[in-house]
Every structure is written in C-alpha cells, then in structure tokens.
Amino acid sequence: MGDPIARARRNTVGDALHRTARRERDAIALVFGDQRWSFADLDAAADRIARRFADLGLRPGDRVAAYGRNSDAYFIAWLGCVRGGFVHVPVNYALTGEELAYIVRQSGARLVLTAAALDTNLAGIAVEFRGRIEDLPAIARDASAPVGVDPPLHEDSLAQIVYTSGTTAAPKGAMMTHRAMLAQYYSCIHAMDYAETDRALAALPLYHTAQMHAFTMPQLLVGGCTFLIEAPAPAQVLELIERERITSFFAPPTVWISLLRHPDFAARDLGSLEKVYYGASIMPVPVLHELRARLPKARPFNAYGQTEITPVATILRPEEHDARPASCGRPVLNVETRVVDADMHDVLPGAHGEIVHRSPQLLTGYWDKPEETAAAFAGGWFHSGDVGFFDAQGYLYIVDRIRDVINTGGVLVASREVEEVLFTHAAVSEVAVVGLPDDRWIEAVTAFVVLRPGQDADEATLIAHARAHLAPFKLPKRVVFVAALPRNTAGKLLKRELRRAFS
C-alpha cells in the first residue's frame, strides 16, 4: 500500500510488536488469571481486533475510548488500535458523570469499549458505536476471524490521546505519536535494564502511561513475560511475587508503603525480585531506605516524568542510589532536560527553577487546545510544571510541583521538605503536606498524617519533631490525623482532594 520503500521502512508500535512476535513466537508474553498469551497470540490478536474495528466502519485516525479495568482484553484492545491505525483513548475507570462524558465528547470518540460492570455509567452519553471489552478475547483467539488491515500509517501518526488529571482546569488530551512511544520504549529498555528473562508483575492501571508505556510495552518488546492483575491489592501482589517468582515490579510510593506495612511482606519469600521500580510521585527518602533494607538483593530504579513525555524523563539507576537517594537521576537516552528561571536562562547548580524538556518522546500538543499547547512549549521547550535543581554532576532533584509549593507569610516552602522530616518519626506511616488558605499566613503549612498501626503521636509531638530539623517558618501550623490519604486508581496522592475538603 502506497510507497513500497516507506512501507518497508515503517516503524510503528504495531510493527514493533510484529517484529518481537516473529522472534519470540510461542514464548509466553502475557498472563492474566488463567489466560496465557504467547507473542504470536498477541500479534494475531492485534490483527483480528484491528479488522473487527475496521469492519464496524472505523477509519485510521478515528478515536476509540477504552473504559475498563486491567485485563488481557483491555490490553489487546490497545494492540488492535495501534495495528489498525485507530487512536486509543484510555479512560480512568473511576470517572463517571460529566468527567466521563467530557473525555468521550472532547476526544470525538466514535467507538467506546466498556467493561460490563461500568456500562451503566455511559447512560445518556451519545456514542456512535459501543462495544464490550470482555468480547474481544474470543475474537482474538478465533482462527477463522478475518484479518488483513494494513492502514496508511507512519511514525508521526497519532497512537493515543491521554488525558491529564485536570487538577486546575478541564483535562487536556496529550497527543502521542508512534514515534514518541517508540522513543520512550528505547529509552526505558536502555535505562531500566529490561531483558527477555524478566518476569514482570503489572498491577497499576494500564490506562496510566507509567504502567503501559514505561513498563508493560517496553518489557513486551524485549521478550519479557508480564503477569497482569486488576489492581495492586497488597496480599495478592505479595502472593504472586512468591508463587510466580516475579523478578521485576513497579509501584508508586503509596503502593510500596502499603506493601511494606502489610504483614505478608515479612511472611512471603520475595527473594526472586531482582529489579524494583518506583516513580509517578516523589518517594520519601526514609521509605526508600526501608525498602532497600527489606529487599537487599533487589536493584532499585527511580523513574521521573509525566504523561506528556510518555512518561519517563530521568532515571536514577541502582548504582547511583547510595550517593544520591533523593535524586531522580539523569535524563534518559532520548530526553534533554534543563532547569530554568522565568526568562528561560539556566540556573546554577543547586538553584531552584522550572524543569523543561526537549525530546522526541513529547506530545505533539493538546487535542483541540492550541492556546494550552503554545503555553506548554513556550520558548521551544516543554514546561513540566515541576520545580527542581541539578547538582554539580548533573543529577536532577525534584523540589515540588509548582502548584504544591506553599506561600506562607510571603515565603515559599516546598511541601516535600516538610514531608521528608515528618516521615522520619517512628509513628508516621504516611504524610501529605499542603497549604490551606489562612487569613494571617496566606497559606498555612498543614500536615495530614496516617499513623502506623499500634503507634501513637499527637500534634505537639510531631511539630516538636519537625522543629529539630526545620526553620520555624516551615513548621506545620496544624497536624490533621486521618485514617487514609486520598489517592487515584494509579496510586497517586491527590493533594487537591485534601485542599478541597479542608479549605
């Protein structure tokens, strides 16, 4: 189809899957419950699902919204989209009502794939085509199902529109091309030591770029085997690591904390773990030290980035952890990173500024939002919205999200710095620090604390502990004890929910 030279040289995500399947063939690529998929099975699934979508009347470039929890069916829907040239739109399965309707409408999705348990949430939302995610495995395994889709794709064709969390405004759809995703996969394979011998556990939502594009897809392309589960329930995660001799596992800090606090952590044999990955939000250094002490044979990797860069920008490798446990490392293979002032000048090592990037991994823009796109790329660099600094050796440190820096009495305080100190108290299991509106201080430094089981502490005790480590203006004005901190389904802490509930 089209230029035969261009077709022979084409490099899309679907092409990359096909190359791996030709190489690995009958090796097991994906396990979900009692379902086992070889690489050849997944390659055939991509062809058959792509053809089914095309037979509905979808054309290359049409958007397909996927609204469901982790499953093999969810994963092969993604593979069918990239093979057929359809633009995959992952939707957080926790969304309902207007939030769900906004993404379906704003993306212009012609087809919405829905898990049966979530189907009623689409009531009243006009969609041209609807389908059940659970129906796809039968189609994918049907040897008589038609194939033959070979769309006019190229590396800069859209593969996915991923919606940001929308903390301060309506969510924005980050447009990700095949080129961006493959550049990300190569960066991750290089920086995170993926190998065909990996037995990876995927427990975080596949709608999230971290699990799908920093871990599951690059691990698939090198020939590794992924064990997929619906959610990171601590008891199930720990049982699977022991039973399946899992060698590779990624989780955000909140999930690692829940695992460390679970009684099965000490009871299970976790000695198969060779590589442990963390990211998606800032890992408190005391928790990192605990994780390394309790898994001494596992090599830790810290991944930092965001949705718009597909998502990994920097990696702190295992051999770099001893000297710089608080760093998020150095830029990966396909990313260039700077820390700049308001005039886009590089700041000196140790000085704080905004983190900006250039990379083929970046989004091409926000879907149907030209003004937001222009602002994000002002000055020819992508603006992350994160405050950080480089040390003299070029290692990056995250200070805070710009929106999480607290203005208390006209002085700026990084919430992370206060959190790190409170985490060192023996009674503290989890903590989140935010600025709440205050007539005197503008924003009052406020700590929300979850205590460890069987431990006790009061507000005065924790403020006194912080006073030994922090300047007076950084001390919490208030400590609120809570049973749990709000998180999204990807395990990220939702500080906006704390601000909303307590302001």
C-alpha positions as CSV (number, residue, x, y, z in Angstrom):
1,M,0.0,0.0,0.0
2,G,1.5,3.3,-1.1
3,D,5.2,3.9,-1.4
4,P,6.8,0.4,-1.0
5,I,10.1,1.9,0.3
6,A,8.2,3.8,3.0
7,R,6.2,0.7,3.9
8,A,9.4,-1.4,4.2
9,R,11.0,1.3,6.5
10,R,7.9,2.0,8.6
11,N,8.3,1.8,12.3
12,T,5.0,1.9,14.3
13,V,4.1,0.4,17.6
14,G,2.2,-2.4,15.8
15,D,5.3,-3.0,13.6
16,A,7.5,-3.3,16.7
17,L,5.1,-5.9,18.2
18,H,5.2,-7.9,15.0
19,R,9.0,-8.0,15.0
20,T,9.0,-9.2,18.5
21,A,6.4,-11.9,17.8
22,R,8.4,-13.1,14.8
23,R,11.4,-13.5,17.1
24,E,9.8,-14.9,20.2
25,R,6.9,-16.8,18.7
26,D,5.5,-19.3,21.2
27,A,7.1,-17.9,24.3
28,I,4.5,-16.6,26.9
29,A,4.2,-12.8,26.7
30,L,1.1,-12.1,28.9
31,V,-0.7,-13.9,31.8
32,F,-4.0,-12.7,33.2
33,G,-5.7,-15.1,35.6
34,D,-5.8,-18.5,33.8
35,Q,-5.3,-16.9,30.3
36,R,-1.9,-17.2,28.8
37,W,-1.0,-15.3,25.6
38,S,2.1,-16.1,23.5
39,F,3.8,-13.4,21.5
40,A,2.3,-15.0,18.4
41,D,-1.1,-14.9,20.0
42,L,-0.9,-11.2,20.8
43,D,0.3,-10.4,17.2
44,A,-2.7,-12.3,15.8
45,A,-5.0,-10.6,18.3
46,A,-3.8,-7.2,17.1
47,D,-4.7,-8.2,13.5
48,R,-8.1,-9.6,14.3
49,I,-9.2,-6.8,16.6
50,A,-8.0,-4.2,14.2
51,R,-10.1,-5.8,11.4
52,R,-13.1,-6.0,13.7
53,F,-12.9,-2.3,14.4
54,A,-12.4,-1.5,10.7
55,D,-15.5,-3.7,9.8
56,L,-17.6,-1.5,12.2
57,G,-16.7,1.4,9.8
58,L,-13.9,3.0,11.7
59,R,-11.2,4.6,9.7
60,P,-7.5,5.3,10.6
61,G,-7.3,8.3,12.9
62,D,-10.7,7.6,14.5
63,R,-10.7,7.6,18.2
64,V,-11.5,4.6,20.3
65,A,-12.1,5.2,24.0
66,A,-11.3,2.3,26.4
67,Y,-13.1,2.4,29.7
68,G,-12.3,-0.6,31.9
69,R,-10.0,-2.1,34.5
70,N,-6.9,-4.1,33.8
71,S,-7.4,-7.3,31.8
72,D,-6.0,-9.2,28.9
73,A,-9.0,-7.9,26.9
74,Y,-8.1,-4.3,27.7
75,F,-4.5,-4.8,26.6
76,I,-5.4,-6.4,23.3
77,A,-7.8,-3.6,22.6
78,W,-4.8,-1.3,22.7
79,L,-2.8,-3.6,20.4
80,G,-5.7,-3.7,17.9
81,C,-5.9,0.1,17.9
82,V,-2.2,0.6,17.1
83,R,-2.2,-2.1,14.5
84,G,-5.2,-0.7,12.7
85,G,-4.3,3.0,12.9
86,F,-7.1,3.9,15.4
87,V,-6.3,6.4,18.1
88,H,-6.6,4.8,21.6
89,V,-8.1,7.0,24.3
90,P,-7.6,5.4,27.7
91,V,-10.2,6.5,30.3
92,N,-9.8,6.3,34.0
93,Y,-12.3,3.6,35.1
94,A,-13.1,5.7,38.3
95,L,-14.6,8.5,36.2
96,T,-18.4,8.9,35.9
97,G,-20.9,11.5,35.0
98,E,-19.7,14.7,33.5
99,E,-16.0,13.8,33.8
100,L,-16.5,10.7,31.7
101,A,-18.8,12.5,29.2
102,Y,-16.3,15.3,28.8
103,I,-13.5,12.9,27.6
104,V,-15.8,10.9,25.3
105,R,-17.1,14.1,23.7
106,Q,-13.9,16.2,23.7
107,S,-11.9,13.3,22.1
108,G,-14.6,12.8,19.4
109,A,-14.5,9.0,20.1
110,R,-16.6,7.1,17.5
111,L,-16.3,3.8,19.5
112,V,-16.4,3.3,23.3
113,L,-15.2,0.0,24.6
114,T,-16.7,-0.6,28.0
115,A,-16.3,-3.2,30.7
116,A,-19.7,-4.7,31.5
117,A,-19.5,-3.6,35.1
118,L,-19.1,0.0,34.0
119,D,-21.6,0.0,31.2
120,T,-24.4,1.9,33.1
121,N,-22.0,4.9,33.6
122,L,-22.3,5.6,29.8
123,A,-26.1,6.1,30.1
124,G,-27.0,9.4,28.4
125,I,-23.7,9.8,26.7
126,A,-24.1,9.8,22.9
127,V,-21.7,7.4,21.1
128,E,-21.8,6.2,17.5
129,F,-20.5,2.7,18.3
130,R,-20.3,0.8,21.6
131,G,-18.6,-2.5,22.4
132,R,-17.8,-4.8,25.3
133,I,-14.2,-5.2,26.3
134,E,-14.9,-8.7,27.5
135,D,-16.0,-9.8,24.0
136,L,-12.5,-9.2,22.5
137,P,-10.5,-12.3,23.6
138,A,-12.9,-14.6,21.8
139,I,-12.5,-12.6,18.6
140,A,-8.7,-12.5,19.2
141,R,-8.4,-16.3,19.5
142,D,-10.8,-17.1,16.7
143,A,-8.6,-18.5,13.9
144,S,-11.4,-18.0,11.4
145,A,-11.8,-14.3,12.2
146,P,-10.9,-12.1,9.3
147,V,-7.6,-10.1,9.3
148,G,-5.9,-8.1,6.5
149,V,-5.9,-4.5,7.9
150,D,-2.8,-2.6,6.6
151,P,-3.6,1.1,7.1
152,P,-1.5,4.0,5.7
153,L,0.4,4.7,8.9
154,H,3.7,6.4,9.6
155,E,5.8,7.2,12.7
156,D,4.1,10.5,13.2
157,S,0.5,9.1,13.1
158,L,-1.3,9.5,16.4
159,A,-1.4,6.4,18.5
160,Q,-3.0,7.6,21.7
161,I,-4.7,10.6,23.3
162,V,-4.0,10.5,27.0
163,Y,-6.0,12.9,29.3
164,T,-4.2,14.7,32.1
165,S,-5.7,14.7,35.6
166,G,-7.3,18.1,35.3
167,T,-6.3,19.4,38.7
168,T,-6.9,23.1,38.0
169,A,-9.0,23.0,34.8
170,A,-10.7,20.6,32.4
171,P,-8.4,17.6,31.5
172,K,-6.2,18.1,28.4
173,G,-5.7,15.3,25.9
174,A,-2.0,14.8,25.2
175,M,-1.5,13.6,21.6
176,M,1.1,10.9,21.5
177,T,2.5,9.6,18.2
178,H,4.0,6.2,17.4
179,R,7.4,7.9,17.1
180,A,7.1,9.3,20.6
181,M,6.1,6.0,22.1
182,L,8.9,4.0,20.5
183,A,11.4,6.7,21.5
184,Q,10.1,6.2,25.1
185,Y,10.4,2.4,24.8
186,Y,14.0,2.6,23.7
187,S,14.8,5.0,26.5
188,C,13.3,2.7,29.1
189,I,14.9,-0.5,27.7
190,H,18.3,1.2,27.8
191,A,18.0,2.9,31.3
192,M,16.0,0.3,33.2
193,D,17.8,-2.9,32.2
194,Y,14.8,-4.8,30.7
195,A,15.6,-8.3,29.4
196,E,13.7,-11.2,27.8
197,T,14.3,-13.2,31.1
198,D,12.1,-10.7,33.0
199,R,9.0,-12.0,34.8
200,A,7.3,-8.7,35.4
201,L,4.2,-8.0,37.6
202,A,1.9,-5.3,36.2
203,A,-0.5,-4.2,38.9
204,L,-1.1,-0.5,38.2
205,P,-3.8,0.7,35.8
206,L,-3.0,0.3,32.1
207,Y,-4.9,3.5,31.3
208,H,-2.0,5.2,33.0
209,T,1.1,6.0,30.9
210,A,3.6,4.7,33.5
211,Q,2.3,1.1,33.7
212,M,1.5,0.9,29.9
213,H,4.4,2.7,28.3
214,A,7.3,2.8,30.8
215,F,6.9,-0.9,31.8
216,T,4.5,-3.2,30.1
217,M,5.1,-2.3,26.5
218,P,8.9,-2.0,26.5
219,Q,9.1,-5.2,28.6
220,L,6.9,-6.9,26.0
221,L,9.1,-5.7,23.1
222,V,12.3,-7.2,24.6
223,G,10.6,-10.5,25.0
224,G,9.8,-10.5,28.7
225,C,6.8,-12.1,30.3
226,T,4.2,-9.9,32.1
227,F,1.8,-11.2,34.8
228,L,-1.2,-8.7,34.7
229,I,-3.6,-8.2,37.6
230,E,-6.6,-5.9,38.0
231,A,-5.2,-3.8,40.9
232,P,-2.3,-3.6,43.4
233,A,-4.0,-5.4,46.3
234,P,-1.1,-5.9,48.7
235,A,-1.9,-9.5,49.7
236,Q,-2.3,-10.5,46.0
237,V,0.8,-8.7,44.9
238,L,3.0,-10.4,47.6
239,E,1.5,-13.8,46.9
240,L,2.1,-13.5,43.2
241,I,5.7,-12.4,43.6
242,E,6.4,-15.5,45.7
243,R,4.4,-18.0,43.6
244,E,5.4,-16.8,40.1
245,R,9.0,-15.9,41.0
246,I,8.5,-12.3,39.8
247,T,11.8,-10.6,39.0
248,S,10.5,-7.1,38.1
249,F,7.9,-4.9,39.8
250,F,6.9,-1.2,39.5
251,A,4.8,0.7,42.0
252,P,4.4,4.4,43.1
253,P,5.4,5.2,46.7
254,T,1.9,4.9,48.1
255,V,1.7,1.3,46.9
256,W,5.3,0.5,48.2
257,I,4.2,1.9,51.6
258,S,1.1,-0.3,51.7
259,L,3.2,-3.4,50.8
260,L,5.8,-2.6,53.5
261,R,3.1,-2.2,56.1
262,H,1.3,-5.5,55.2
263,P,2.0,-8.5,57.4
264,D,2.7,-10.7,54.4
265,F,5.7,-8.6,53.4
266,A,7.8,-10.4,56.1
267,A,6.0,-13.8,55.7
268,R,6.4,-14.2,51.9
269,D,9.6,-15.2,50.0
270,L,10.3,-12.2,47.9
271,G,13.8,-13.2,47.0
272,S,13.1,-13.6,43.3
273,L,12.8,-9.8,42.9
274,E,15.8,-8.5,41.0
275,K,14.6,-5.1,40.0
276,V,12.2,-2.8,41.8
277,Y,11.0,0.4,40.2
278,Y,9.3,3.4,41.8
279,G,8.0,6.7,40.5
280,A,4.8,8.5,39.5
281,S,5.2,10.7,42.6
282,I,8.1,11.6,45.0
283,M,9.4,8.7,47.1
284,P,10.2,9.8,50.7
285,V,13.8,9.0,51.4
286,P,13.0,7.2,54.7
287,V,10.7,4.9,52.9
288,L,13.3,4.2,50.2
289,H,15.8,3.3,52.9
290,E,13.3,0.9,54.4
291,L,12.5,-0.7,51.1
292,R,16.2,-1.2,50.3
293,A,16.9,-2.7,53.8
294,R,14.0,-5.2,53.5
295,L,14.8,-6.1,49.9
296,P,18.6,-6.1,50.0
297,K,19.1,-8.2,46.8
298,A,16.7,-6.1,44.6
299,R,18.2,-3.3,42.5
300,P,16.2,0.0,42.8
301,F,15.3,2.3,39.9
302,N,13.7,5.7,40.3
303,A,11.7,6.9,37.3
304,Y,10.6,10.5,37.0
305,G,8.5,12.2,34.3
306,Q,4.9,12.9,33.3
307,T,2.2,12.0,30.9
308,E,3.3,14.5,28.2
309,I,6.7,12.8,27.8
310,T,5.3,9.3,27.5
311,P,6.2,9.4,30.6
312,V,9.8,8.8,31.6
313,A,12.3,11.8,31.5
314,T,15.0,10.7,34.0
315,I,16.2,7.6,35.8
316,L,18.2,7.1,38.9
317,R,19.9,3.8,38.5
318,P,20.8,1.3,41.3
319,E,24.5,2.1,41.4
320,E,23.6,5.8,41.9
321,H,21.3,5.4,44.9
322,D,23.9,5.3,47.7
323,A,25.4,8.7,46.8
324,R,22.1,10.4,45.9
325,P,19.0,8.7,47.3
326,A,16.9,11.9,47.0
327,S,17.7,12.4,43.3
328,C,15.6,11.3,40.4
329,G,18.7,10.7,38.3
330,R,19.8,11.9,34.9
331,P,17.9,12.3,31.6
332,V,17.3,9.1,29.6
333,L,18.6,8.4,26.1
334,N,16.0,10.4,24.2
335,V,15.5,13.4,26.6
336,E,17.3,16.7,27.1
337,T,16.4,18.5,30.4
338,R,17.2,21.9,31.8
339,V,16.3,23.8,34.9
340,V,15.5,27.4,34.1
341,D,14.4,30.8,35.5
342,A,11.4,32.8,34.4
343,D,13.4,34.1,31.5
344,M,14.4,30.6,30.3
345,H,18.0,31.0,31.5
346,D,19.7,28.1,33.0
347,V,20.0,28.4,36.8
348,L,23.2,27.5,38.6
349,P,23.7,24.0,40.2
350,G,21.7,23.9,43.4
351,A,19.4,26.8,42.4
352,H,15.7,26.1,42.0
353,G,13.9,26.6,38.7
354,E,11.3,25.0,36.4
355,I,12.2,21.8,34.8
356,V,11.9,21.9,31.0
357,H,12.5,19.2,28.3
358,R,13.2,18.6,24.6
359,S,12.6,15.1,23.3
360,P,11.0,13.0,20.5
361,Q,9.1,11.4,23.4
362,L,7.0,14.5,23.9
363,L,3.4,15.0,22.9
364,T,2.7,16.9,19.7
365,G,0.2,19.1,21.5
366,Y,-3.1,19.0,23.4
367,W,-6.1,17.8,21.4
368,D,-8.1,20.8,20.2
369,K,-6.4,23.2,22.7
370,P,-3.9,25.4,20.7
371,E,-3.5,28.0,23.4
372,E,-2.6,25.5,26.1
373,T,-0.2,23.8,23.6
374,A,1.5,27.1,22.8
375,A,1.9,27.9,26.5
376,A,3.4,24.4,27.3
377,F,6.0,24.8,24.6
378,A,6.9,28.5,25.2
379,G,10.5,29.2,24.3
380,G,10.9,26.0,22.3
381,W,11.0,23.7,25.4
382,F,8.2,21.8,27.1
383,H,7.4,23.2,30.5
384,S,6.9,20.4,33.1
385,G,5.3,22.5,35.9
386,D,7.8,21.0,38.3
387,V,10.4,22.8,40.4
388,G,13.8,21.2,40.7
389,F,17.5,21.7,40.6
390,F,20.6,20.0,39.2
391,D,23.6,19.2,41.4
392,A,27.2,19.9,40.1
393,Q,27.3,16.4,38.5
394,G,24.1,16.8,36.5
395,Y,21.7,14.8,38.7
396,L,18.2,16.1,38.9
397,Y,16.3,16.7,42.2
398,I,12.5,17.4,42.4
399,V,11.6,20.1,44.9
400,D,7.8,20.2,44.3
401,R,5.1,20.6,41.8
402,I,4.7,24.4,41.2
403,R,1.1,24.2,42.4
404,D,2.2,22.3,45.6
405,V,4.8,25.0,46.7
406,I,3.3,26.7,49.8
407,N,3.3,30.5,50.1
408,T,3.3,31.0,53.9
409,G,3.6,34.6,55.0
410,G,5.1,35.5,51.7
411,V,7.9,32.9,51.9
412,L,7.8,29.8,49.7
413,V,8.0,26.3,51.3
414,A,8.4,23.1,49.5
415,S,5.8,20.6,50.8
416,R,8.2,17.7,50.1
417,E,10.8,19.1,52.5
418,V,8.3,19.1,55.4
419,E,7.0,15.6,54.4
420,E,10.6,14.1,54.5
421,V,11.1,15.3,58.0
422,L,7.8,14.0,59.3
423,F,8.4,10.6,57.7
424,T,11.4,10.2,60.0
425,H,9.2,10.0,63.1
426,A,8.7,6.4,64.1
427,A,4.9,6.7,64.4
428,V,4.3,8.1,60.9
429,S,3.2,5.7,58.2
430,E,2.1,8.3,55.5
431,V,2.1,12.1,55.3
432,A,1.0,14.7,52.9
433,V,1.7,18.4,53.4
434,V,-0.4,21.1,51.7
435,G,-1.0,24.8,52.0
436,L,-4.5,25.7,53.2
437,P,-6.0,29.3,53.0
438,D,-5.2,31.4,56.1
439,D,-6.1,35.0,56.9
440,R,-2.7,35.6,58.6
441,W,-0.3,33.4,56.6
442,I,-1.9,33.4,53.1
443,E,-1.4,29.6,53.2
444,A,-0.9,27.6,56.4
445,V,1.5,24.7,56.2
446,T,-0.8,21.7,57.1
447,A,0.3,18.1,57.6
448,F,-2.1,15.2,57.1
449,V,-0.8,12.1,58.8
450,V,-1.6,8.4,58.9
451,L,-0.1,6.7,61.9
452,R,1.5,3.2,61.9
453,P,-0.7,0.5,63.4
454,G,-0.1,0.4,67.2
455,Q,1.8,3.7,67.2
456,D,0.6,6.9,68.8
457,A,1.6,10.6,68.4
458,D,-0.2,13.9,68.8
459,E,0.1,17.3,67.0
460,A,2.5,18.8,69.5
461,T,4.8,15.7,69.3
462,L,5.1,15.9,65.5
463,I,5.6,19.6,65.4
464,A,8.3,19.3,68.1
465,H,10.0,16.6,65.9
466,A,9.9,18.9,62.9
467,R,11.2,21.8,64.9
468,A,14.5,19.9,65.4
469,H,15.0,19.8,61.6
470,L,13.3,22.7,60.0
471,A,13.3,26.5,60.1
472,P,10.4,28.0,62.1
473,F,8.5,29.3,59.0
474,K,8.5,25.7,57.5
475,L,6.8,24.1,60.6
476,P,3.3,22.8,60.2
477,K,0.7,25.2,61.7
478,R,-1.6,22.2,62.0
479,V,-1.4,18.4,62.0
480,V,-4.6,16.5,61.0
481,F,-4.7,12.8,61.7
482,V,-6.6,10.7,59.1
483,A,-7.2,7.0,58.5
484,A,-6.0,7.2,54.9
485,L,-4.8,9.7,52.3
486,P,-6.8,10.2,49.1
487,R,-5.3,8.5,46.0
488,N,-6.3,7.9,42.4
489,T,-6.5,4.5,40.9
490,A,-2.9,4.7,39.8
491,G,-1.8,5.2,43.4
492,K,-1.0,8.9,43.1
493,L,-1.7,11.1,46.2
494,L,-4.4,13.6,45.5
495,K,-3.5,16.7,47.4
496,R,-6.2,18.6,45.7
497,E,-8.8,16.5,47.5
498,L,-7.2,17.5,50.8
499,R,-7.3,21.2,49.9
500,R,-10.9,20.8,48.7
501,A,-12.1,19.0,51.8
502,F,-10.3,21.1,54.4
503,S,-10.1,24.7,52.9
